[in-house]
Amino acid sequence: AQITRVLGEHEISIASVLQHEAREGEPIPLVVMTHKTTEGAAAKACAAIERLECARSKPIRMWVRD
């Protein structure tokens, strides 16, 4: 919920989310595919997500081209 709030605050729309089952004692990887956005909005959102208490590692951004 915290991550989606940050994306919304930066006007980034979510296309899909992939989350695997949790393994005991391990962080849960979360893959969020967004709709088209700007590099600036993505950078600011990732910086904000990195500061969240729920984030266990630095977000990784990847471009997806048509």
The 8 nearest C-alpha neighbors of each residue, nearest first, counted from 0:
[[1, 3, 2, 4, 5, 53, 6, 7],
 [2, 0, 4, 3, 5, 51, 53, 48],
 [1, 3, 5, 4, 0, 48, 6, 51],
 [2, 4, 6, 0, 5, 1, 7, 13],
 [5, 3, 7, 1, 2, 6, 0, 8],
 [6, 4, 8, 2, 7, 3, 44, 1],
 [7, 5, 3, 11, 9, 8, 4, 44],
 [8, 6, 10, 4, 9, 5, 11, 3],
 [7, 9, 5, 6, 10, 4, 11, 44],
 [8, 10, 6, 7, 11, 40, 44, 5],
 [11, 9, 7, 8, 6, 12, 40, 36],
 [12, 10, 6, 9, 7, 36, 13, 33],
 [11, 13, 34, 33, 10, 14, 7, 6],
 [14, 12, 33, 15, 34, 32, 11, 31],
 [13, 15, 33, 32, 34, 12, 16, 31],
 [16, 14, 32, 13, 31, 33, 17, 30],
 [15, 17, 31, 30, 32, 18, 29, 14],
 [18, 16, 30, 29, 31, 19, 15, 32],
 [17, 19, 29, 28, 30, 16, 20, 27],
 [20, 18, 21, 17, 28, 27, 29, 22],
 [21, 19, 22, 18, 27, 28, 23, 17],
 [20, 22, 27, 23, 19, 25, 26, 24],
 [23, 21, 25, 24, 20, 27, 26, 19],
 [22, 24, 25, 21, 26, 27, 20, 19],
 [23, 25, 22, 26, 21, 27, 55, 20],
 [26, 24, 22, 23, 27, 21, 28, 55],
 [27, 25, 28, 55, 24, 21, 22, 23],
 [26, 28, 21, 29, 25, 19, 18, 20],
 [29, 27, 18, 26, 30, 19, 17, 21],
 [28, 30, 18, 17, 27, 31, 16, 19],
 [31, 29, 17, 16, 18, 32, 28, 15],
 [30, 32, 16, 15, 33, 29, 17, 13],
 [33, 31, 15, 14, 13, 16, 30, 34],
 [34, 32, 13, 14, 12, 31, 35, 11],
 [33, 35, 12, 14, 13, 36, 32, 11],
 [34, 36, 33, 37, 12, 11, 14, 13],
 [37, 35, 11, 34, 38, 40, 41, 33],
 [36, 38, 40, 39, 41, 35, 42, 11],
 [37, 39, 41, 40, 42, 36, 43, 62],
 [38, 40, 42, 37, 41, 43, 36, 44],
 [41, 39, 43, 37, 42, 38, 9, 44],
 [40, 42, 44, 38, 39, 43, 45, 37],
 [43, 41, 39, 45, 40, 44, 38, 46],
 [44, 42, 46, 40, 45, 41, 39, 47],
 [43, 45, 47, 41, 46, 42, 6, 40],
 [46, 44, 48, 42, 47, 43, 58, 49],
 [45, 47, 43, 49, 44, 48, 42, 50],
 [46, 48, 44, 50, 45, 49, 43, 51],
 [49, 47, 45, 51, 50, 46, 44, 2],
 [48, 50, 46, 47, 57, 51, 54, 45],
 [49, 51, 47, 48, 52, 46, 54, 53],
 [52, 50, 48, 53, 54, 49, 47, 1],
 [51, 53, 54, 50, 55, 49, 48, 1],
 [52, 54, 51, 55, 1, 2, 48, 50],
 [55, 53, 51, 52, 56, 49, 48, 50],
 [54, 56, 53, 26, 57, 52, 49, 51],
 [57, 55, 54, 58, 49, 26, 59, 53],
 [56, 58, 49, 59, 55, 54, 45, 48],
 [59, 57, 45, 49, 56, 60, 48, 46],
 [58, 60, 57, 61, 45, 56, 30, 49],
 [61, 59, 58, 62, 45, 41, 42, 31],
 [60, 62, 63, 59, 32, 64, 58, 41],
 [63, 61, 64, 60, 38, 35, 32, 65],
 [62, 64, 61, 65, 32, 35, 33, 60],
 [63, 65, 62, 61, 35, 34, 32, 33],
 [64, 63, 62, 35, 34, 61, 33, 32]]
